[in-house]
């Protein structure tokens, strides 16, 4: 398992170099840099013993494993908080309480550590490695999916491709998606029309939960290109029109330690402006067939983290 090691320069400046513990984390929620930032405010600077703290997040639990040159290894398992800031604060409190280096605890936030039986050997302390905080970097992922679409005209199938930038501003990210529905037919007057509306969508997304399973939501504008072709008429015509709409949806994704993620998504599309396919015969009233203005899509997909 690849562990993220991030020690911020500001954190090191607030602690004595010989006493600063090495913090590692296998997750960016919380990242090692965030834990170090919060530990700086709890550090008294009186303890000169080298120590290490290893944070592991799995499922709904966060484990903090600690070791020093003079003490046996200790561990503490905590339930994961819904946001990364609370996780980082909890981990920092556990580390500070174990090292007994808190400057003050007026709120009574220190968490006692239960030491395991003696006999466990302490791992060798590793030299701190300076690295940029992970949460300061946006992450790019590419994904594909297949969805079923349902509207007032029936059902259809949709193929989708996307590029997502996570944590672009704080917890918020941006997703750009290209959705390609299969062409569909509908009766219009004495003939039929084949219509196809590919969609380019831009959505602002934010995670609603954290952990191995992530639920996130998104909303944003959608641009559709409507292509209509007549069939069975005396004169068949093809027409192209632009459709403006809005999309919103929720996604449940499972992220493993690798760069792959698998997800299921439910999303909707709303086209505010009405659009019709018209069959115009000379000397007769035109026949109109309304295109659906509301669509619901449900499907599965996967994505790959590029960086």
Secondary structure, 3 states (H helix, E strand, C coil): CCCEECECHHHHHCCCCCCCCEEEECCCCCCHHHHHHHHHCCCCCCCCCCEEEEEEEECCEEEEEEEECCCCCEEEEEECCCCHHHHHHHHHHHHHHHHCCCCCCCCCCCCCCCECCCCCCCCCCCCCCECCCHHHCCEEEEEEEEEEEEECCEEEEEEEEEEEEEEEECCEEEEEEEEEECCEEEEECCEEEEEEEEEEEEEEEEECCCCCEEEEEEEEEEEEEEEEEEECCCCCCEEEEEEEEEEEEEEEEEECCCCEEEEEEEEEEECCCCCEEEECCCCCCCEEEECCCEEEEEEEEEEEECC
